[in-house]
Amino acid sequence: MTTKSPAGLELPRILPGNPAWIQHAAYLSEVLGLTAAAADVRPYEYPLPALTLEMAGEVIGEIAAELTAAAQDTAPPVVLYVLPAWVLRALREVLEALRAAAGEEAESSLRPMLVLLGESLDYPRGWTPAEMAADLEPVVAVLALDSPAVRAAATDLALNRWRPGTETALTAAFAQWVHLGVQL
């Protein structure tokens, strides 16, 4: 089920209710926000516009906060999430930019900025651009997953109904997440 809104196409997605799949990437919200600020000042040095970096960071932070705020023992096994298509595109573009920056000979200012942020932010350990890309991959995989099972489960959750096929759709979605290497 997709609908047209003034902002563009919205994609209904189901997300694992356990925040473990996104917690490893939660720090990227801050990293991408700071990188967006730098790209806003010097846009010619960065491979992506500041808005793309900012939106990717915001959606990661939003999802991580929402899933973490829910009590672990009462959290549903899945959560319905409506994702604007342009945000999914921004996440994919950021993932590709992180992969490119992971190379030792990256030509943009993105690599030095990511290395600096990965080493200097107040976190228990530092991150390299390659680790940042690896942490973002499962997030993009879950949000990009668009299969009949995901669509069926999202529709049933949106309509607040439980049919015999709903359990089958959820089981298939869980299997797809496991196949993608998402930690449930």
Residue pairs with C-beta under 8 A, 6 or more apart in sequence:
1 12
1 151
1 154
1 155
1 158
2 9
2 10
2 11
2 12
3 9
3 10
5 84
7 84
7 86
8 84
8 85
8 86
9 84
9 85
10 82
10 83
10 84
10 85
11 82
11 83
11 84
11 85
11 88
11 146
12 80
12 81
12 82
12 83
12 151
12 154
12 155
12 158
13 80
13 81
13 82
13 83
13 142
13 143
13 145
13 146
13 150
13 154
14 78
14 79
14 80
14 81
14 150
14 153
14 154
14 157
14 170
14 173
15 21
15 63
15 67
15 78
15 79
15 80
15 81
15 142
15 143
16 77
16 78
16 79
16 142
16 174
16 177
16 182
16 184
17 67
17 70
17 75
17 76
17 77
17 78
17 79
18 67
18 72
18 75
18 77
18 184
19 64
19 67
19 68
19 70
19 75
20 183
20 184
21 138
21 139
21 142
21 177
21 182
21 183
21 184
22 60
22 63
22 64
22 67
22 138
22 139
22 142
23 64
23 68
24 135
24 138
24 183
25 60
25 64
25 135
25 136
25 138
25 139
26 60
26 61
26 64
26 68
27 121
27 123
27 127
27 135
28 56
28 57
28 60
28 132
28 135
28 136
29 57
29 58
29 60
29 61
29 64
30 57
30 61
30 121
31 57
31 114
31 117
31 118
31 121
31 127
31 132
32 53
32 54
32 56
32 57
32 60
32 94
33 53
33 54
33 57
33 58
33 61
34 117
35 46
35 53
35 57
35 110
35 113
35 114
35 117
36 50
36 51
36 53
36 54
36 57
37 50
38 46
38 109
38 113
39 45
39 46
39 48
39 49
39 50
39 53
40 50
42 109
43 49
43 50
45 108
45 109
46 53
46 108
46 109
46 110
46 113
47 97
47 100
47 108
47 110
48 93
48 94
48 97
48 110
51 90
52 90
52 93
52 94
53 90
53 94
55 86
55 87
55 90
56 87
56 90
56 91
56 93
56 94
59 83
59 87
59 90
59 91
60 91
60 136
60 139
63 81
63 139
66 79
67 75
67 79
70 76
70 79
77 170
78 153
78 157
78 170
78 173
80 154
80 157
80 158
81 143
83 143
88 140
88 143
88 144
91 136
91 139
91 140
91 143
91 144
92 140
92 144
94 136
95 133
95 136
95 137
95 140
97 110
98 114
98 129
98 132
98 133
98 136
99 133
100 106
100 108
100 110
101 108
101 110
101 111
101 114
101 129
101 133
102 111
102 128
102 129
102 130
102 132
102 133
103 111
106 129
110 129
111 129
114 128
114 129
114 132
115 128
115 129
118 126
118 127
118 128
118 129
118 131
118 132
119 126
127 135
138 180
138 181
138 182
138 183
141 177
141 180
141 181
141 182
142 177
142 180
142 182
145 173
145 176
145 177
145 180
147 172
147 173
147 176
148 169
149 168
149 169
149 170
149 172
149 173
149 176
150 169
150 173
150 176
152 165
152 166
152 169
153 166
153 169
153 170
153 173
156 162
156 163
156 165
156 166
156 169
174 184
177 184
178 184
